[in-house]
Amino acid sequence: MLAVRRQVVAIYVDKASQQWVVRDAEGNFWILPSTDNPWSDRQSFTPNDEAELESVPGHYRYMLCLPP
């Protein structure tokens, strides 16, 4: 039997900084900048008390060039 691992990400918007934020399958948070390929240009992010993360529907993943 072949096991398939699907990469799961959660998409958020940080209302405080008005940035896209993604949590990857390992639980790491990333800021996605406004570039042509945001996932490739991602920057590490550590949520703090000022962060206001609001969950965003998954259909935005294509707009943000997130892996399938």
C-alpha positions in Angstrom: 0.0 0.0 0.0 1.3 3.4 -0.9 0.8 6.2 1.7 0.2 9.7 0.3 1.1 12.7 2.5 -0.8 15.8 1.8 0.7 19.1 2.8 -1.9 21.1 4.8 -1.6 24.8 5.4 -3.9 27.2 7.2 -4.2 30.7 5.8 -4.7 33.8 8.0 -4.7 37.5 7.7 -3.0 39.4 10.5 -5.4 42.3 11.0 -2.7 44.3 13.0 -0.1 44.3 10.2 -2.4 43.6 7.2 -0.2 40.8 6.1 -1.0 37.3 4.8 0.1 34.6 7.3 0.3 30.9 6.6 0.8 28.0 9.1 2.5 25.0 7.4 2.0 21.3 8.1 4.9 21.4 10.7 3.2 24.3 12.6 5.6 27.0 11.4 4.1 30.4 10.7 5.2 32.4 7.6 4.4 36.0 6.3 3.7 36.1 2.6 4.8 39.3 1.0 3.1 41.0 -1.9 5.3 39.6 -4.7 4.8 37.6 -7.8 5.5 34.3 -5.9 4.7 34.9 -2.3 5.3 31.3 -1.1 8.8 31.3 -2.5 9.5 34.7 -0.8 7.9 33.8 2.5 9.5 35.1 5.8 9.4 33.4 9.2 6.8 34.8 11.6 6.3 34.4 15.3 2.8 35.4 16.5 2.9 37.8 19.4 0.3 39.5 21.6 -0.3 42.2 19.0 -1.0 39.7 16.2 -4.7 39.5 15.3 -4.9 36.3 13.1 -8.2 35.8 11.3 -8.7 32.5 9.5 -9.2 32.9 5.7 -11.0 30.4 3.4 -8.7 27.9 1.6 -9.6 29.0 -1.9 -7.1 31.9 -1.5 -4.3 29.3 -1.7 -4.0 29.6 -5.5 -3.8 33.4 -5.4 -1.0 33.1 -2.9 0.9 30.5 -4.9 0.7 28.0 -2.0 1.7 24.4 -2.7 -1.2 22.0 -3.3 
